[in-house]
Amino acid sequence: MGDRLRVGDRRVSVMLVLICILMNFELIKAGYPPAIIKKRDRLRYYEALDEAHIKGDYRSFTLLVARCGEGGLDWWLETPGN
């Protein structure tokens, strides 16, 4: 049973990473900086994503991505060639 739980956790982790990658791809494609979600913001990100999915309320998710995008903008501007 424990092995199945760990495999399930890994699958969820991989899925969440892919969601972040796709989200950042779409942001960059639209001309926005990537939203860098730091470890300290991870729980808020999961909660906001859950709220958007379950309740259809995207306000928390949008605000969090915008705030993380500000950090991404700093990184983007410091990157050579941008």
C-alpha angles and dihedrals in degrees: 000000000000092000092053090051092051091048089050091049090051091051092051090048092051091048092051091049090051090050090053092048092049092046091052092045090055092046093051092043089055091050098259126124118255118269105239108204108202124210092254090057096046097098092048088049092053092046093048091047090049092049091050092049099042103033099025088234108136098175097099092043093048093048093048093049090048091051092047088046089061088059089045089053091056090051092044093052092048092052112100113250097029 
